[in-house]
Amino acid sequence: MIVLFQYNWQVREEWFDCCKQLSEEELLRPREGGVGSILATLLHIVDVEQSWIRGLEGKPDIEYQIESYPTLQAVRNASNDCRAEVEQFVKAWRDEFEMKPFDDYTYGEVMRHVIAHEIHHIGQLSI
């Protein structure tokens, strides 16, 4: 699991670097794909990742609203903060977690969903 999370984090960092070239107006411009804008999509990726992982850990959800993260650096900071917690959980992953029940899913299903979710939205940004 860790290799796929690391890959997603690497690609996310590349997107943050690439987006530094864009104006605030371009980052916030409404778009058809994603969740409204480039910045909102990047924040959504971070929000969903931490939400599912915190759920698996039995911790309360933290809702990230774009109004509280109006700049690329603010979203990147949120990403870095969340990544530290997520990475700790992912590095502690053991095979016996795979089939552990979580609501109507298993921990393994949730982890694969989180990985695929980011890939899906990064694909939207790419086009």
C-alpha positions as CSV (number, residue, x, y, z in Angstrom):
1,M,0.0,0.0,0.0
2,I,2.7,2.4,1.0
3,V,4.2,2.5,-2.5
4,L,0.9,3.6,-4.1
5,F,0.4,6.3,-1.5
6,Q,4.0,7.5,-2.0
7,Y,3.4,7.6,-5.7
8,N,0.2,9.7,-5.3
9,W,2.0,12.1,-2.9
10,Q,4.8,12.5,-5.4
11,V,2.4,13.3,-8.2
12,R,0.5,15.7,-5.9
13,E,3.7,17.5,-5.1
14,E,4.5,17.8,-8.8
15,W,1.0,19.3,-9.3
16,F,1.7,21.8,-6.6
17,D,5.0,22.8,-8.2
18,C,3.4,23.0,-11.7
19,C,0.5,25.1,-10.4
20,K,2.9,27.7,-9.0
21,Q,3.0,29.1,-12.5
22,L,-0.7,29.7,-12.6
23,S,-2.4,32.9,-11.4
24,E,-4.8,32.9,-8.5
25,E,-7.6,33.6,-11.0
26,E,-6.6,30.5,-13.1
27,L,-6.4,28.3,-10.0
28,L,-9.9,29.4,-8.9
29,R,-11.6,29.5,-12.4
30,P,-14.6,27.2,-12.5
31,R,-14.0,24.0,-14.5
32,E,-16.1,21.1,-15.8
33,G,-13.9,18.3,-14.4
34,G,-13.1,17.9,-10.7
35,V,-14.9,19.7,-8.0
36,G,-15.1,23.2,-9.4
37,S,-11.6,24.5,-9.8
38,I,-8.0,23.3,-9.8
39,L,-7.5,24.6,-6.2
40,A,-10.8,23.1,-5.0
41,T,-9.9,19.7,-6.6
42,L,-6.5,19.6,-4.9
43,L,-8.1,20.4,-1.6
44,H,-10.8,17.8,-2.2
45,I,-8.1,15.1,-2.7
46,V,-6.5,16.0,0.6
47,D,-9.8,16.2,2.4
48,V,-11.0,12.8,1.2
49,E,-7.7,11.1,1.9
50,Q,-7.5,12.3,5.5
51,S,-11.3,11.8,6.1
52,W,-11.2,8.1,5.2
53,I,-7.9,7.4,7.1
54,R,-9.1,9.2,10.2
55,G,-12.3,7.1,9.9
56,L,-10.2,3.9,9.9
57,E,-8.4,5.2,12.9
58,G,-11.6,6.0,14.8
59,K,-10.8,9.7,14.8
60,P,-13.4,12.5,14.0
61,D,-13.5,13.9,10.5
62,I,-12.0,17.3,9.8
63,E,-13.9,19.0,7.0
64,Y,-11.8,21.2,4.7
65,Q,-13.6,24.1,3.0
66,I,-12.1,25.9,0.1
67,E,-12.9,29.3,1.7
68,S,-10.4,28.5,4.5
69,Y,-7.7,27.6,2.0
70,P,-7.8,30.3,-0.6
71,T,-4.2,29.9,-1.9
72,L,-2.1,27.2,-3.4
73,Q,0.3,27.4,-0.5
74,A,-2.5,27.1,2.0
75,V,-3.7,23.9,0.2
76,R,-0.2,22.6,0.1
77,N,0.3,23.2,3.8
78,A,-3.0,21.3,4.5
79,S,-1.7,18.5,2.3
80,N,1.6,18.3,4.2
81,D,-0.2,18.4,7.6
82,C,-2.6,15.6,6.6
83,R,0.1,13.6,4.9
84,A,2.1,13.3,8.2
85,E,-0.9,11.6,9.9
86,V,-1.9,9.5,6.9
87,E,1.7,8.4,6.3
88,Q,2.0,7.2,9.9
89,F,-1.1,5.0,9.4
90,V,-0.1,3.7,6.0
91,K,3.4,2.8,7.2
92,A,1.9,0.8,10.1
93,W,-0.3,-1.2,7.7
94,R,-0.3,-5.0,8.3
95,D,-1.8,-7.7,6.2
96,E,-4.3,-8.6,8.9
97,F,-6.0,-5.1,8.3
98,E,-7.0,-6.1,4.8
99,M,-10.3,-7.9,5.7
100,K,-11.0,-5.9,8.9
101,P,-14.6,-4.6,8.6
102,F,-15.3,-0.9,8.4
103,D,-19.0,0.0,7.9
104,D,-20.0,-1.8,4.7
105,Y,-16.4,-2.2,3.5
106,T,-13.1,-3.6,4.6
107,Y,-10.0,-1.6,5.5
108,G,-8.4,-2.9,2.3
109,E,-11.3,-1.7,0.2
110,V,-11.1,1.8,1.8
111,M,-7.4,2.0,1.2
112,R,-7.7,1.1,-2.4
113,H,-10.6,3.6,-2.8
114,V,-8.4,6.4,-1.4
115,I,-5.6,5.5,-3.8
116,A,-7.9,5.4,-6.8
117,H,-9.8,8.5,-5.8
118,E,-6.6,10.6,-6.0
119,I,-5.6,9.0,-9.3
120,H,-9.1,9.8,-10.7
121,H,-8.9,13.5,-9.8
122,I,-5.3,13.9,-10.9
123,G,-6.5,12.5,-14.2
124,Q,-9.2,15.2,-14.4
125,L,-6.7,17.9,-13.7
126,S,-4.4,16.5,-16.4
127,I,-7.0,17.0,-19.1
